[in-house]
């Protein structure tokens, strides 16, 4: 009954969140169907598990680069959520213009640095790829193509932050679905060449198709709903840029340490046990994180909604919301256990009979990881919305320091890729358990302070 009461309370206070959640669930359902077809398509396209493992590792490494935007996107998201709600069009335009100028400068700077550094980078060594599989020149060309695409995405990707600030998170998920669908169509229809030619062609496709939907939305936003707030070089303000960066730098650091802990898995598996095992990891990862991601969809609009509620000093609403969201990891474990009896049947249907056998240690480790993954998203969504970073910084920084040595130890212990995932679970567990207690205490303290101030005024 308490849960039903909280749901009614939240629905009355913020119907837009509920609409975004339902929209996101619909889109994610389509994404799940698409992912079922994408993995077999990739396996047919490359035919060689080692090369496919290289591709997945490349994508994970290059996704790290997206993090290095000095947190400008997330800083804009937090600031813009308040100014848009208050109807401050001029201030909103200053934040938007300052963010676009800053991110363009970051993209140019990274591009120039990479132009110099590329001659000193041995990607075959970095990715643990034999030259018999992919030549150094081909691998360098592929990395160059994707990095150019990512630098362009730095700029057009700010439209994501704006949509979040407008509390249109379902549309963000729809853009991801469109991109993945376009890439799936390419992989399905592209002519099959040599592994090296396939890698180069897919690099081109990835760079172009990941940017087209974002470019379209950018033009739409500033020609229609935000026409009066379109980026303008004359509206660039150093103070606005620093305000965005002040929050952004904290978020950037948290992104970097979270990246080390949560998104370096393919790279660490490649280095510690070989690229071939990245394929099996990806199979389990896609299944278990899909279940976790479905629940995490409800968290997509939470960040900006919490920022808005904080501006309204509605801390009681935030506490009730947080309490409800903390149930999500338990639901994740229940769904994972329900899936277990049919997992082998699903593998055979999805990838072909005998393509992969259910691994007990993989199932246990991925079940724990998916629950912690959801809990991590709950904690970060609420605390990032509050701009409350203290304990995140401490615990996640420590987790990042321990991730690599823990992975080495557990890979030696387990003898396969599950050691990396187990290491991840161990290092993030302290943060996930401590943060809810700390945040609830923090919210109660602020709520009491505001009540005292109100009593003194009246």
Buried (B, 14 or more C-beta within 10 A) or exposed (E): EEEEEBEEBBEEBBEBBBBBBEBBBBBBEBBBEBBBEBBBBBBEBBEBBBBBBBBBBBBBBBBBBBBBBBBBBBBBBBBBBBBBBEEBEEBBBBBBBBBBBBBBEBBEEBBEEBEEEEEEBEBBEBBBBEEEBBEBEBBBBBBBBBBBBBBBBBBBBBBBBBBBBBBBBBBBBBBBBBBBBBBBEBBBEBEEEEBBEBBBBBBBBBBBBBBBBBBBBBEEBBEEEBEEBBBEEEBBBEEBBBBBBEBBBBBBBBBBBBBBBBBBBBBBBBBBBBBBBBBBBBBBBBBBBBBBBBBBBBBBBBBBBBBBBBEEBBBBBBBBBBBBBBEBBEBBBEBBEEBEEEBEEEBBEBBEEEEBEEBEBBBBBBBBBBBBBBBBBBBBBBBBBBBBBEBBEEBBBBBBBBBBEBBBBBBEEBEBBBBBBBBBBBBBBBBBEBBBEBBBEBBEEBBEEEEEEEEEEE
